[in-house]
Amino acid sequence: MIELRQLRYFLALAEHLHFGKAAASLNLAQPSLSRQISSLEEAMGCALVLRSSRAVSLTAAGRELQRNAGQVLAGLESAIRASQAVARGERGELRIAFTSMVAWTDFPRLIKAFSQAWPGVGLSLHELMPMELERSVLEGNNDVCLSFRQAGHEALRYQALHSEPLCIALPADHRLARRRDLRLDELSAEPFILVPRNTAPVLYDNIMAQCQAAGFDPQVRLYTQLQGTIVNLVAEGLGVSLVPSAMARSNLPGIRFFALADSPRIEFGISWHPDNGNPCLESFLQMMCQSAD
């Protein structure tokens, strides 16, 4: 069997055409180098070098091996370096699931920072409906998901990244929209547009608790899955809503946002499976967790 070290020894001899000089360049005893070259010739079944008392020269087979062995070793070394980079999480692919609402958080900035810090890692971003996020991680279709705090599947790990208050969203032409401040109880007779509870139970329960603390149960006209859809429907005058304050950064025409006094903070975080073996995941989690509020 031909060993890789024998090819390296042969290439050193082919470069120096002198056993003593080649052995010195390899930090190897000259007799040991001679034995390794003889062993290589025996394994290949042909002579590679012509030996004389004055000089060493390559046979035709030796010249052919010299041309090809260097490429083989260079390719192998490149493959080894690439594999080591993958093992360190410096190369590979990371699949990230998220909802559209993260466009108005720090998520785009963090994705840019990660891409700059780890240019060898390809990011595959998958925008999903909220109830699909954790399932996509559990089924192995994504490595991580970013979402509002969910009830949480027991098989997944969760790390809070960010929290923000709720705010009131009104159509810009609403009779109360010109006010500087707004109390939630002033919306008790208004039709609400909300996310359904089975989509974001923690968010839904917080909204309900706020309305009940203000003395009313909201009259829900429409349910929809995505925060972006909610604010667009509000802008069209179909109702009012309570949304995470990040949505105020959407700069959508036709809508006004008001701070909500004593609002609970809505938590946003990252979930992943602890048995995920993707080496890129650790680097991503480290950066995301360092950015946490």
Number of C-alpha atoms within 10 A of each C-alpha: 8 12 11 13 11 18 20 15 21 25 19 20 26 21 12 15 19 17 21 17 15 22 20 13 13 15 10 13 13 17 11 11 22 17 12 18 20 17 16 21 18 14 12 13 9 13 16 24 21 12 13 8 5 6 10 16 17 18 14 12 13 19 15 12 17 20 11 10 17 14 11 13 15 11 12 13 12 12 12 12 12 15 15 13 16 18 15 15 21 20 19 21 18 19 19 22 25 24 22 16 21 18 16 16 16 13 15 12 11 15 16 11 13 17 15 11 13 17 13 16 19 15 16 12 14 17 15 15 14 24 15 15 23 26 14 18 21 18 10 14 14 23 23 27 26 24 23 25 20 20 9 11 13 8 12 16 14 20 16 18 19 18 19 16 18 26 22 21 28 27 24 18 14 15 9 15 17 11 8 8 12 17 13 20 16 10 20 17 11 16 16 22 26 28 24 16 13 12 18 19 16 16 25 16 13 17 23 16 15 22 18 15 12 15 12 16 15 21 15 15 13 15 14 14 18 19 21 18 17 26 31 16 20 21 22 16 16 18 23 25 27 30 24 22 23 18 22 19 11 13 9 13 12 17 22 22 22 20 19 19 15 9 14 16 15 19 18 19 19 24 25 23 20 10 9 15 11 16 18 25 19 14 15 20 16 10 15 19 15 10 12 13 9
